[in-house]
Amino acid sequence: MGLRVWFEGARPRTLGAVIAPVVIGTAAAAPSGPTIWWRAACALGVGVALQVGVNYANDYSDGIRGTDANRKGPIRLTATGLARPEAVKRAACISFAVAAAFGLALAIAVDLRLIVVGIAAIAAAWLYTGGPKPYGYSGLGELMVLVFFGFVATCGSAYVQISDVPAVAWFAATAVGLMACAVLLANNIRDVPTDIQAHKKTLAVRIGAPRARILFVLAHVGAYLAVIAIGLQYPWALLGLLAIPLSVVPVTLVMTRSDPPSLVRALVGTGQADLALAVLCAIGLAIS
């Protein structure tokens, strides 16, 4: 049961948001040279470890601030007392150390400047809800998700393959980055009532749930428009549009429901659509 609690506390349902950019970023480099699989594996290791780390870090920071006291959704280790705050903080640090180890291997093999990128990514992961002025409490969460889960993760995955970032990688980054933003929007729309009580001013709180719902839909639409842009150069990449049916349910839920279980389903469904889009588009890039 102890391992089960820690597994749930890592929020594995969010991992699709970091797998997707590595998959599509690696594929974006494929037309320019053979895929170096160990580098792709290390990039995936960086992404997964960072995501697990940020989930534990958020659990710790929100828990000690009292933000998670009445939160609905995935299990919270700190707020519920299932784990000591120090243990959750230590789990976050271990995860970040694992990410750093994978990232250092890539930096040594490809470009030492990647160390700076890695430091920035770990800092962004911790400061989302940690530190004296967490940017997640100021409505900047979605912007940072677009930057790191979109452009940094996708373009970085392409760069470690060919030491360059092809134009297609930027469109691919936009597609998966917007989907990752939609995942966070679904989460924050669900938490608007409790975040208001906790004085956590997420983007959904700042602009209001109705506008946040519209933004959620636009993020899905924007992601598929980016796939179309990729398809103009690599027609087989339009296979990514086959993920559209997976977006229908989460979009419908966000636009019509307010209960936490439905919005959790929308979050999970968006993550699945994100990963499907990335895999299908990557297949299209591979065969183009």
C-alpha positions as YAML, in Angstrom:
chain: A
units: angstrom
residues:
- id: 1
  name: MET
  ca: [0.00, 0.00, 0.00]
- id: 2
  name: GLY
  ca: [2.94, 2.33, 0.71]
- id: 3
  name: LEU
  ca: [4.28, 1.96, -2.82]
- id: 4
  name: ARG
  ca: [0.77, 2.33, -4.21]
- id: 5
  name: VAL
  ca: [0.35, 5.64, -2.38]
- id: 6
  name: TRP
  ca: [3.66, 6.98, -3.69]
- id: 7
  name: PHE
  ca: [2.79, 5.81, -7.20]
- id: 8
  name: GLU
  ca: [-0.54, 7.64, -7.09]
- id: 9
  name: GLY
  ca: [1.16, 10.67, -5.55]
- id: 10
  name: ALA
  ca: [3.44, 10.84, -8.60]
- id: 11
  name: ARG
  ca: [0.26, 11.38, -10.68]
- id: 12
  name: PRO
  ca: [1.12, 8.99, -13.51]
- id: 13
  name: ARG
  ca: [-1.83, 10.22, -15.57]
- id: 14
  name: THR
  ca: [0.12, 13.41, -16.27]
- id: 15
  name: LEU
  ca: [3.10, 11.63, -17.84]
- id: 16
  name: GLY
  ca: [1.62, 11.70, -21.33]
- id: 17
  name: ALA
  ca: [2.33, 15.44, -21.38]
- id: 18
  name: VAL
  ca: [6.10, 14.77, -21.21]
- id: 19
  name: ILE
  ca: [6.17, 11.64, -23.35]
- id: 20
  name: ALA
  ca: [4.40, 13.43, -26.21]
- id: 21
  name: PRO
  ca: [7.03, 16.14, -26.85]
- id: 22
  name: VAL
  ca: [9.90, 13.65, -26.73]
- id: 23
  name: VAL
  ca: [8.15, 11.39, -29.24]
- id: 24
  name: ILE
  ca: [7.24, 14.11, -31.69]
- id: 25
  name: GLY
  ca: [10.49, 16.06, -31.19]
- id: 26
  name: THR
  ca: [12.58, 12.99, -31.93]
- id: 27
  name: ALA
  ca: [10.47, 12.29, -35.00]
- id: 28
  name: ALA
  ca: [10.86, 15.91, -36.17]
- id: 29
  name: ALA
  ca: [14.61, 15.30, -36.41]
- id: 30
  name: ALA
  ca: [14.22, 12.01, -38.29]
- id: 31
  name: PRO
  ca: [14.10, 13.52, -41.81]
- id: 32
  name: SER
  ca: [17.50, 15.11, -41.16]
- id: 33
  name: GLY
  ca: [19.36, 12.02, -39.99]
- id: 34
  name: PRO
  ca: [19.15, 8.60, -38.34]
- id: 35
  name: THR
  ca: [17.60, 8.45, -34.88]
- id: 36
  name: ILE
  ca: [20.06, 7.96, -32.02]
- id: 37
  name: TRP
  ca: [17.90, 5.88, -29.72]
- id: 38
  name: TRP
  ca: [19.92, 6.15, -26.53]
- id: 39
  name: ARG
  ca: [19.65, 9.92, -26.74]
- id: 40
  name: ALA
  ca: [15.90, 9.65, -27.24]
- id: 41
  name: ALA
  ca: [15.73, 7.38, -24.19]
- id: 42
  name: CYS
  ca: [17.70, 9.88, -22.11]
- id: 43
  name: ALA
  ca: [15.44, 12.72, -23.26]
- id: 44
  name: LEU
  ca: [12.45, 10.64, -22.18]
- id: 45
  name: GLY
  ca: [14.14, 9.98, -18.85]
- id: 46
  name: VAL
  ca: [14.64, 13.71, -18.33]
- id: 47
  name: GLY
  ca: [11.00, 14.44, -19.11]
- id: 48
  name: VAL
  ca: [9.47, 11.69, -16.97]
- id: 49
  name: ALA
  ca: [11.73, 12.39, -13.99]
- id: 50
  name: LEU
  ca: [11.03, 16.12, -14.20]
- id: 51
  name: GLN
  ca: [7.28, 15.53, -14.36]
- id: 52
  name: VAL
  ca: [7.33, 13.20, -11.37]
- id: 53
  name: GLY
  ca: [9.53, 15.70, -9.56]
- id: 54
  name: VAL
  ca: [7.23, 18.64, -10.23]
- id: 55
  name: ASN
  ca: [4.23, 16.58, -9.09]
- id: 56
  name: TYR
  ca: [5.89, 15.75, -5.78]
- id: 57
  name: ALA
  ca: [7.16, 19.33, -5.43]
- id: 58
  name: ASN
  ca: [3.64, 20.69, -5.99]
- id: 59
  name: ASP
  ca: [2.27, 18.18, -3.49]
- id: 60
  name: TYR
  ca: [4.81, 19.35, -0.91]
- id: 61
  name: SER
  ca: [4.50, 23.11, -1.53]
- id: 62
  name: ASP
  ca: [0.70, 23.19, -1.80]
- id: 63
  name: GLY
  ca: [0.43, 20.88, 1.20]
- id: 64
  name: ILE
  ca: [2.49, 23.03, 3.56]
- id: 65
  name: ARG
  ca: [0.75, 26.19, 2.32]
- id: 66
  name: GLY
  ca: [-2.65, 24.65, 3.03]
- id: 67
  name: THR
  ca: [-3.77, 25.06, -0.59]
- id: 68
  name: ASP
  ca: [-4.65, 21.37, -0.91]
- id: 69
  name: ALA
  ca: [-6.78, 21.22, 2.25]
- id: 70
  name: ASN
  ca: [-10.06, 20.94, 0.31]
- id: 71
  name: ARG
  ca: [-8.72, 19.98, -3.10]
- id: 72
  name: LYS
  ca: [-10.55, 17.46, -5.27]
- id: 73
  name: GLY
  ca: [-8.84, 15.14, -7.74]
- id: 74
  name: PRO
  ca: [-5.70, 12.99, -7.49]
- id: 75
  name: ILE
  ca: [-4.35, 11.93, -4.12]
- id: 76
  name: ARG
  ca: [-2.33, 14.49, -2.14]
- id: 77
  name: LEU
  ca: [0.35, 12.97, 0.05]
- id: 78
  name: THR
  ca: [1.21, 16.00, 2.18]
- id: 79
  name: ALA
  ca: [-2.25, 17.47, 2.71]
- id: 80
  name: THR
  ca: [-3.80, 14.12, 3.63]
- id: 81
  name: GLY
  ca: [-0.98, 13.12, 5.96]
- id: 82
  name: LEU
  ca: [-0.20, 9.98, 3.95]
- id: 83
  name: ALA
  ca: [3.46, 11.03, 3.89]
- id: 84
  name: ARG
  ca: [5.55, 13.44, 5.91]
- id: 85
  name: PRO
  ca: [6.28, 16.73, 4.11]
- id: 86
  name: GLU
  ca: [10.03, 16.09, 4.38]
- id: 87
  name: ALA
  ca: [9.61, 12.72, 2.65]
- id: 88
  name: VAL
  ca: [7.63, 14.25, -0.21]
- id: 89
  name: LYS
  ca: [10.21, 17.01, -0.60]
- id: 90
  name: ARG
  ca: [12.97, 14.39, -0.65]
- id: 91
  name: ALA
  ca: [11.10, 12.41, -3.34]
- id: 92
  name: ALA
  ca: [10.93, 15.56, -5.46]
- id: 93
  name: CYS
  ca: [14.66, 16.19, -5.04]
- id: 94
  name: ILE
  ca: [15.52, 12.59, -5.96]
- id: 95
  name: SER
  ca: [13.39, 12.88, -9.10]
- id: 96
  name: PHE
  ca: [15.11, 16.10, -10.08]
- id: 97
  name: ALA
  ca: [18.49, 14.45, -9.50]
- id: 98
  name: VAL
  ca: [17.53, 11.61, -11.83]
- id: 99
  name: ALA
  ca: [16.47, 14.12, -14.47]
- id: 100
  name: ALA
  ca: [19.76, 15.95, -14.02]
- id: 101
  name: ALA
  ca: [21.74, 12.73, -14.50]
- id: 102
  name: PHE
  ca: [20.00, 11.95, -17.80]
- id: 103
  name: GLY
  ca: [20.38, 15.57, -18.89]
- id: 104
  name: LEU
  ca: [24.09, 15.65, -18.04]
- id: 105
  name: ALA
  ca: [24.67, 12.58, -20.20]
- id: 106
  name: LEU
  ca: [23.03, 14.37, -23.12]
- id: 107
  name: ALA
  ca: [24.93, 17.60, -22.47]
- id: 108
  name: ILE
  ca: [28.28, 15.79, -22.47]
- id: 109
  name: ALA
  ca: [27.40, 13.96, -25.69]
- id: 110
  name: VAL
  ca: [25.80, 16.85, -27.56]
- id: 111
  name: ASP
  ca: [26.27, 20.35, -26.17]
- id: 112
  name: LEU
  ca: [27.33, 21.50, -22.70]
- id: 113
  name: ARG
  ca: [24.99, 24.48, -23.00]
- id: 114
  name: LEU
  ca: [22.16, 22.04, -22.38]
- id: 115
  name: ILE
  ca: [23.18, 22.13, -18.72]
- id: 116
  name: VAL
  ca: [21.84, 25.68, -18.54]
- id: 117
  name: VAL
  ca: [18.55, 24.52, -20.07]
- id: 118
  name: GLY
  ca: [18.36, 21.72, -17.53]
- id: 119
  name: ILE
  ca: [18.95, 24.07, -14.60]
- id: 120
  name: ALA
  ca: [16.22, 26.37, -15.89]
- id: 121
  name: ALA
  ca: [13.80, 23.44, -16.25]
- id: 122
  name: ILE
  ca: [14.42, 22.20, -12.70]
- id: 123
  name: ALA
  ca: [14.08, 25.74, -11.34]
- id: 124
  name: ALA
  ca: [10.80, 26.19, -13.21]
- id: 125
  name: ALA
  ca: [9.54, 22.86, -11.87]
- id: 126
  name: TRP
  ca: [10.25, 23.82, -8.26]
- id: 127
  name: LEU
  ca: [9.10, 27.45, -8.47]
- id: 128
  name: TYR
  ca: [5.71, 26.56, -9.98]
- id: 129
  name: THR
  ca: [4.28, 26.29, -6.47]
- id: 130
  name: GLY
  ca: [7.47, 26.58, -4.40]
- id: 131
  name: GLY
  ca: [9.56, 29.51, -3.25]
- id: 132
  name: PRO
  ca: [8.41, 32.87, -1.88]
- id: 133
  name: LYS
  ca: [6.51, 33.88, -5.05]
- id: 134
  name: PRO
  ca: [5.33, 30.76, -6.92]
- id: 135
  name: TYR
  ca: [4.37, 31.68, -10.47]
- id: 136
  name: GLY
  ca: [1.61, 29.07, -10.47]
- id: 137
  name: TYR
  ca: [-0.18, 31.29, -7.95]
- id: 138
  name: SER
  ca: [0.05, 34.27, -10.31]
- id: 139
  name: GLY
  ca: [-1.59, 32.87, -13.43]
- id: 140
  name: LEU
  ca: [1.62, 32.06, -15.33]
- id: 141
  name: GLY
  ca: [1.34, 28.27, -15.16]
- id: 142
  name: GLU
  ca: [-0.04, 27.78, -18.65]
- id: 143
  name: LEU
  ca: [2.58, 30.04, -20.22]
- id: 144
  name: MET
  ca: [5.40, 28.12, -18.56]
- id: 145
  name: VAL
  ca: [3.85, 24.81, -19.56]
- id: 146
  name: LEU
  ca: [3.81, 25.98, -23.19]
- id: 147
  name: VAL
  ca: [7.46, 26.99, -22.90]
- id: 148
  name: PHE
  ca: [8.83, 23.89, -21.16]
- id: 149
  name: PHE
  ca: [6.38, 21.09, -22.12]
- id: 150
  name: GLY
  ca: [6.12, 22.50, -25.61]
- id: 151
  name: PHE
  ca: [9.15, 24.31, -26.99]
- id: 152
  name: VAL
  ca: [11.93, 23.22, -24.62]
- id: 153
  name: ALA
  ca: [10.95, 19.53, -24.49]
- id: 154
  name: THR
  ca: [10.11, 19.16, -28.19]
- id: 155
  name: CYS
  ca: [12.87, 21.28, -29.70]
- id: 156
  name: GLY
  ca: [15.32, 19.90, -27.15]
- id: 157
  name: SER
  ca: [14.47, 16.33, -28.17]
- id: 158
  name: ALA
  ca: [15.14, 17.26, -31.79]
- id: 159
  name: TYR
  ca: [18.35, 19.10, -30.92]
- id: 160
  name: VAL
  ca: [19.94, 16.18, -29.09]
- id: 161
  name: GLN
  ca: [19.46, 14.12, -32.24]
- id: 162
  name: ILE
  ca: [20.91, 16.42, -34.91]
- id: 163
  name: SER
  ca: [22.37, 19.42, -32.99]
- id: 164
  name: ASP
  ca: [19.83, 21.61, -34.74]
- id: 165
  name: VAL
  ca: [16.15, 22.50, -34.48]
- id: 166
  name: PRO
  ca: [14.32, 22.04, -37.80]
- id: 167
  name: ALA
  ca: [11.35, 24.27, -38.57]
- id: 168
  name: VAL
  ca: [8.91, 21.39, -38.23]
- id: 169
  name: ALA
  ca: [9.94, 20.99, -34.58]
- id: 170
  name: TRP
  ca: [8.55, 24.43, -33.73]
- id: 171
  name: PHE
  ca: [5.12, 23.52, -35.10]
- id: 172
  name: ALA
  ca: [5.29, 20.17, -33.33]
- id: 173
  name: ALA
  ca: [6.17, 22.00, -30.10]
- id: 174
  name: THR
  ca: [3.16, 24.26, -30.55]
- id: 175
  name: ALA
  ca: [0.85, 21.28, -31.00]
- id: 176
  name: VAL
  ca: [1.88, 19.32, -27.92]
- id: 177
  name: GLY
  ca: [2.51, 22.49, -25.89]
- id: 178
  name: LEU
  ca: [-1.05, 23.69, -26.41]
- id: 179
  name: MET
  ca: [-2.37, 20.26, -25.46]
- id: 180
  name: ALA
  ca: [-0.31, 20.36, -22.27]
- id: 181
  name: CYS
  ca: [-1.78, 23.80, -21.55]
- id: 182
  name: ALA
  ca: [-5.24, 22.30, -21.98]
- id: 183
  name: VAL
  ca: [-4.39, 19.61, -19.42]
- id: 184
  name: LEU
  ca: [-3.44, 22.28, -16.88]
- id: 185
  name: LEU
  ca: [-6.52, 24.35, -17.75]
- id: 186
  name: ALA
  ca: [-8.80, 21.39, -17.05]
- id: 187
  name: ASN
  ca: [-7.05, 20.92, -13.72]
- id: 188
  name: ASN
  ca: [-7.34, 24.58, -12.79]
- id: 189
  name: ILE
  ca: [-10.96, 24.94, -13.93]
- id: 190
  name: ARG
  ca: [-11.79, 22.06, -11.58]
- id: 191
  name: ASP
  ca: [-9.98, 23.80, -8.73]
- id: 192
  name: VAL
  ca: [-11.36, 27.32, -9.18]
- id: 193
  name: PRO
  ca: [-13.59, 27.25, -6.04]
- id: 194
  name: THR
  ca: [-10.85, 25.90, -3.76]
- id: 195
  name: ASP
  ca: [-8.14, 28.05, -5.35]
- id: 196
  name: ILE
  ca: [-10.20, 31.19, -4.68]
- id: 197
  name: GLN
  ca: [-10.46, 30.16, -1.03]
- id: 198
  name: ALA
  ca: [-6.71, 29.54, -0.89]
- id: 199
  name: HIS
  ca: [-5.89, 32.85, -2.68]
- id: 200
  name: LYS
  ca: [-4.25, 30.93, -5.51]
- id: 201
  name: LYS
  ca: [-4.72, 33.14, -8.59]
- id: 202
  name: THR
  ca: [-4.33, 30.69, -11.45]
- id: 203
  name: LEU
  ca: [-5.21, 31.80, -14.96]
- id: 204
  name: ALA
  ca: [-8.63, 30.16, -14.57]
- id: 205
  name: VAL
  ca: [-9.24, 32.18, -11.41]
- id: 206
  name: ARG
  ca: [-8.01, 35.42, -12.99]
- id: 207
  name: ILE
  ca: [-10.12, 35.25, -16.15]
- id: 208
  name: GLY
  ca: [-12.99, 33.24, -14.71]
- id: 209
  name: ALA
  ca: [-14.08, 29.68, -15.40]
- id: 210
  name: PRO
  ca: [-16.26, 30.54, -18.46]
- id: 211
  name: ARG
  ca: [-13.37, 32.16, -20.32]
- id: 212
  name: ALA
  ca: [-10.99, 29.45, -19.18]
- id: 213
  name: ARG
  ca: [-13.32, 26.87, -20.73]
- id: 214
  name: ILE
  ca: [-13.20, 28.72, -24.05]
- id: 215
  name: LEU
  ca: [-9.42, 28.88, -23.81]
- id: 216
  name: PHE
  ca: [-9.38, 25.12, -23.22]
- id: 217
  name: VAL
  ca: [-11.27, 24.57, -26.49]
- id: 218
  name: LEU
  ca: [-8.99, 26.99, -28.36]
- id: 219
  name: ALA
  ca: [-5.94, 25.10, -27.10]
- id: 220
  name: HIS
  ca: [-7.29, 21.89, -28.65]
- id: 221
  name: VAL
  ca: [-8.12, 23.69, -31.92]
- id: 222
  name: GLY
  ca: [-4.71, 25.36, -32.03]
- id: 223
  name: ALA
  ca: [-2.95, 22.03, -31.55]
- id: 224
  name: TYR
  ca: [-4.64, 20.53, -34.59]
- id: 225
  name: LEU
  ca: [-4.00, 23.65, -36.66]
- id: 226
  name: ALA
  ca: [-0.30, 23.17, -35.86]
- id: 227
  name: VAL
  ca: [-0.57, 19.58, -37.13]
- id: 228
  name: ILE
  ca: [-2.04, 20.91, -40.38]
- id: 229
  name: ALA
  ca: [0.92, 23.30, -40.66]
- id: 230
  name: ILE
  ca: [3.30, 20.33, -40.30]
- id: 231
  name: GLY
  ca: [1.29, 18.47, -42.91]
- id: 232
  name: LEU
  ca: [1.95, 21.19, -45.49]
- id: 233
  name: GLN
  ca: [5.57, 20.01, -45.62]
- id: 234
  name: TYR
  ca: [5.12, 16.39, -44.54]
- id: 235
  name: PRO
  ca: [1.66, 15.24, -45.69]
- id: 236
  name: TRP
  ca: [1.75, 11.96, -43.76]
- id: 237
  name: ALA
  ca: [2.00, 13.97, -40.54]
- id: 238
  name: LEU
  ca: [-1.69, 14.71, -41.02]
- id: 239
  name: LEU
  ca: [-2.23, 11.32, -39.40]
- id: 240
  name: GLY
  ca: [-2.13, 13.39, -36.21]
- id: 241
  name: LEU
  ca: [-5.60, 14.67, -37.05]
- id: 242
  name: LEU
  ca: [-6.91, 11.17, -36.30]
- id: 243
  name: ALA
  ca: [-6.62, 12.15, -32.64]
- id: 244
  name: ILE
  ca: [-9.46, 14.67, -33.03]
- id: 245
  name: PRO
  ca: [-12.16, 12.20, -31.85]
- id: 246
  name: LEU
  ca: [-10.21, 11.84, -28.59]
- id: 247
  name: SER
  ca: [-10.62, 15.58, -28.02]
- id: 248
  name: VAL
  ca: [-14.40, 15.50, -28.40]
- id: 249
  name: VAL
  ca: [-15.16, 14.02, -24.98]
- id: 250
  name: PRO
  ca: [-12.88, 16.31, -22.91]
- id: 251
  name: VAL
  ca: [-14.04, 19.39, -24.79]
- id: 252
  name: THR
  ca: [-17.68, 18.41, -24.25]
- id: 253
  name: LEU
  ca: [-17.08, 17.73, -20.56]
- id: 254
  name: VAL
  ca: [-15.31, 21.04, -19.95]
- id: 255
  name: MET
  ca: [-18.01, 23.01, -21.77]
- id: 256
  name: THR
  ca: [-20.96, 21.29, -20.11]
- id: 257
  name: ARG
  ca: [-19.89, 20.01, -16.68]
- id: 258
  name: SER
  ca: [-18.55, 21.54, -13.48]
- id: 259
  name: ASP
  ca: [-18.29, 18.55, -11.15]
- id: 260
  name: PRO
  ca: [-14.71, 17.53, -10.27]
- id: 261
  name: PRO
  ca: [-14.98, 13.89, -11.49]
- id: 262
  name: SER
  ca: [-16.04, 15.06, -14.97]
- id: 263
  name: LEU
  ca: [-13.22, 17.59, -15.14]
- id: 264
  name: VAL
  ca: [-10.74, 14.93, -14.04]
- id: 265
  name: ARG
  ca: [-12.01, 12.82, -16.96]
- id: 266
  name: ALA
  ca: [-11.46, 15.83, -19.23]
- id: 267
  name: LEU
  ca: [-7.92, 16.18, -17.93]
- id: 268
  name: VAL
  ca: [-7.16, 12.50, -18.52]
- id: 269
  name: GLY
  ca: [-8.84, 12.54, -21.93]
- id: 270
  name: THR
  ca: [-6.81, 15.56, -23.01]
- id: 271
  name: GLY
  ca: [-3.62, 13.81, -21.97]
- id: 272
  name: GLN
  ca: [-4.62, 10.81, -24.09]
- id: 273
  name: ALA
  ca: [-5.40, 13.06, -27.07]
- id: 274
  name: ASP
  ca: [-2.03, 14.79, -26.63]
- id: 275
  name: LEU
  ca: [-0.12, 11.51, -26.66]
- id: 276
  name: ALA
  ca: [-2.15, 10.12, -29.58]
- id: 277
  name: LEU
  ca: [-1.55, 13.29, -31.61]
- id: 278
  name: ALA
  ca: [2.19, 13.06, -30.95]
- id: 279
  name: VAL
  ca: [2.47, 9.35, -31.80]
- id: 280
  name: LEU
  ca: [0.38, 9.58, -34.96]
- id: 281
  name: CYS
  ca: [2.18, 12.70, -36.17]
- id: 282
  name: ALA
  ca: [5.52, 11.06, -35.38]
- id: 283
  name: ILE
  ca: [4.57, 8.02, -37.47]
- id: 284
  name: GLY
  ca: [3.66, 10.35, -40.30]
- id: 285
  name: LEU
  ca: [7.00, 12.16, -40.05]
- id: 286
  name: ALA
  ca: [8.84, 8.83, -40.01]
- id: 287
  name: ILE
  ca: [7.27, 7.66, -43.25]
- id: 288
  name: SER
  ca: [7.25, 11.00, -45.08]
...
